[in-house]
């Protein structure tokens, strides 16, 4: 152990029941890698956007079950960690082209929504701090737009669905809600349409082709010298 | 404060729109709760049930939060089912402090419910707050010629501890109807069950029951049925051969009589005006 490491304050965490000492301040993901684990599942963007690293944990003798994203939550002393590789949830198939943008469409595809007893466990478990239950409830009262707004920041980690006593698959529901909202109800962004057309007409084809032919070294150089908005 | 309930926002929009217009005409301000969730639909009768009361208690907490802002502890409902659930849960937690404690502890993200909310149905507000005289005063177009069979159904009246009127012989709807200048047809089936959610399992049961009730209303001389409950409205509106009589919400009749036709569904307006022998405007 180098001198630098000795200076670090260490905390004790438990991974699959085994105790490890890791430096304080690391995220759960980094701490697990520090302990020698290598992620081949349950890890994605490392930036809190993809929802792949759902984690459930307890701390010491606290009775509460906590949730978080491994790439966003820092380790605490006495953390008992459980990484969730994926959520075993039903994923119904539908053809978005043939659906009407109403809450009843969503209730038809996900009838279990009506089993919601407003226990709010989903909301308590959401690492994004969304009002998950209110979003589900707005579907019961026919308000698709409200559901889309309330669930806008959902990253589909699936923790809510694992905690829900009514077996609602919130994150799949919200994906359908936002698809319907985006396709049929949201105001169209003109600049986006223009840009998509430019892409389809091949405006960027040449530039892209140039990039694909570059060597790794050249790409690295280009990336490092890129313009960054400040 | 006003608790709409999910059905008022979906299939019973006409009920809400007319009720809100009528309320404001009577000088009653109904402020919708800023946040609310489904009440639970049906009061759970299991003695050890807790989780099925959570929805209603959470709504009562929402009302409690808002009551401090509006300085009023009354929560008014329109849907009879919501009334029944919210009122019964409210009464339950008042006497069962152990259950309330369990629920308060479960909902550790909310403030505790302190049992200070009073749950009312809009009909009670009309009867006790506005009064029949005020209904009469606001009746710009008396509904003479309309023979209205009031239909109470179950959840407004039973169990009697939470009923808004005599559960066997209610009169409040009759009084409102007569204040509007119409004739109230107090037929004996008015307190029968519409068959409620049997319609989900077997439509035939609901159709048979609807036919029975509508036939009785016609036999007693009614030409229209007025109800207070979206589920009764749905079941009684099922097409029944040989027993054809329109079904409306009592607030739709009130809106018509108060001259608030613009909030009425055009179909309903047509039905009422044709029964009154008026041309459709």
HADDOCK unambig.tbl for C-alpha pairs under 7 A between the chains (distance, minus, plus):
assign (segid A and resid 117 and name CA) (segid B and resid 40 and name CA) 6.41 0.50 0.50
assign (segid A and resid 117 and name CA) (segid B and resid 52 and name CA) 6.20 0.50 0.50
assign (segid A and resid 117 and name CA) (segid B and resid 54 and name CA) 6.83 0.50 0.50
assign (segid A and resid 117 and name CA) (segid B and resid 55 and name CA) 5.59 0.50 0.50
assign (segid A and resid 118 and name CA) (segid B and resid 37 and name CA) 6.75 0.50 0.50
assign (segid A and resid 118 and name CA) (segid B and resid 54 and name CA) 6.61 0.50 0.50
assign (segid A and resid 118 and name CA) (segid B and resid 55 and name CA) 4.87 0.50 0.50
assign (segid A and resid 119 and name CA) (segid B and resid 54 and name CA) 6.23 0.50 0.50
assign (segid A and resid 119 and name CA) (segid B and resid 55 and name CA) 6.77 0.50 0.50
assign (segid A and resid 137 and name CA) (segid B and resid 37 and name CA) 5.82 0.50 0.50
assign (segid A and resid 137 and name CA) (segid B and resid 38 and name CA) 6.78 0.50 0.50
assign (segid A and resid 140 and name CA) (segid B and resid 6 and name CA) 6.35 0.50 0.50
assign (segid A and resid 141 and name CA) (segid B and resid 6 and name CA) 4.15 0.50 0.50
assign (segid A and resid 141 and name CA) (segid B and resid 7 and name CA) 6.56 0.50 0.50
assign (segid A and resid 141 and name CA) (segid B and resid 9 and name CA) 5.68 0.50 0.50
assign (segid A and resid 141 and name CA) (segid B and resid 10 and name CA) 6.08 0.50 0.50
assign (segid A and resid 142 and name CA) (segid B and resid 9 and name CA) 6.68 0.50 0.50
assign (segid A and resid 142 and name CA) (segid B and resid 10 and name CA) 5.68 0.50 0.50
